[in-house]
Amino acid sequence: MAGKFELKKSKNAKFFFTLLAGNGQVILSSEMYEAKASAVNGIESVKKNGGDASRYAKLTGKDGSPYFTLKATNGQVIGQSQMYSSEATRDAGIASCVNNAPGASVDDQTLA
């Protein structure tokens, strides 16, 4: 099963999206957006940039947990991963994003 984006509205009426792998696991989360159009633009940016492994920054959290961010061509972070237990699992998360982001469908859950 291919990956998909889930576009949602938070309790405080802001919009955000997550990229799910084919197995349903979240591999990338966005920031909160004031407008739905901005979140949709974020999804398009992830589709455009997500297939390029050089756009990912491999980082380490304060507790030592590895994670990654995805940056657009302008250097702005457009998505962040969860915290991983090892660098190998983080790198597998990046590979999953590279494979899933460009062709992922969009499940707009803001219409419900």
C-alpha positions in Angstrom: 0.0 0.0 0.0 1.3 3.4 -0.9 1.8 6.2 1.6 -0.7 9.0 2.1 -1.0 12.4 3.7 -3.6 13.1 6.3 -4.7 16.7 6.4 -6.4 17.5 9.7 -7.7 20.4 11.8 -6.6 20.7 15.4 -8.8 21.5 18.4 -7.5 25.1 18.2 -8.7 25.4 14.6 -5.2 25.2 13.0 -4.3 22.9 10.1 -1.6 20.3 10.0 -0.7 17.2 8.1 1.1 13.9 8.6 2.7 11.6 6.0 2.0 8.0 6.7 3.9 5.0 5.3 2.1 2.2 3.5 1.8 0.4 6.9 0.0 3.4 8.4 2.9 4.6 10.6 3.5 8.3 10.8 6.9 9.2 9.2 6.6 13.0 9.0 4.6 15.7 10.7 4.1 19.3 9.7 3.9 22.5 11.8 0.6 24.0 12.6 -0.8 26.3 9.9 -3.3 29.2 10.3 -4.9 28.5 6.9 -5.9 25.3 5.2 -4.3 26.6 1.9 -1.0 26.9 3.7 -1.1 23.3 4.9 -2.0 22.2 1.3 1.0 24.1 0.0 3.1 22.3 2.7 1.9 19.0 1.4 2.8 20.0 -2.2 6.3 21.1 -1.0 6.8 17.7 0.8 5.8 15.9 -2.4 8.2 18.0 -4.4 11.2 17.9 -2.0 10.6 14.6 -0.2 12.0 12.4 -2.9 15.4 14.1 -2.7 17.5 12.4 0.1 19.8 15.5 0.2 16.9 17.6 1.6 16.9 15.7 4.9 18.9 16.8 7.9 19.9 14.0 10.4 19.6 15.5 13.9 19.8 14.4 17.5 17.4 15.5 20.2 18.3 16.8 23.6 17.8 13.3 25.0 20.1 11.8 22.4 17.3 10.4 20.2 17.9 10.6 16.5 15.3 12.3 14.3 15.2 14.1 11.0 13.7 17.2 9.3 12.9 17.8 5.7 13.8 21.2 4.2 12.4 23.0 1.1 14.7 24.5 -1.5 14.6 27.8 0.5 15.9 26.1 3.6 12.7 26.2 5.5 11.7 23.1 7.5 8.5 21.6 6.1 8.3 18.5 8.2 9.8 16.7 11.1 10.0 13.0 12.1 9.3 11.4 15.4 12.2 10.5 17.7 13.8 7.2 16.8 15.6 4.7 19.0 18.6 4.4 16.7 20.3 6.1 13.8 19.5 3.0 11.7 15.7 3.3 12.3 15.9 7.1 11.6 17.7 6.4 8.3 15.0 3.9 7.5 12.4 6.6 8.2 14.2 8.9 5.8 14.2 6.1 3.1 10.5 5.6 3.7 9.8 9.3 3.2 11.9 9.4 0.0 9.9 6.4 -1.3 6.4 7.6 -0.1 6.3 11.4 -0.3 6.3 12.1 -4.1 3.4 9.9 -5.0 1.4 9.9 -1.7 -2.4 10.6 -1.9 -4.1 13.2 0.3 -6.8 12.2 2.7 -8.5 15.5 3.6 -10.1 15.0 7.0 -11.0 18.6 7.5 -14.2 18.2 5.5 -15.8 15.8 8.0 
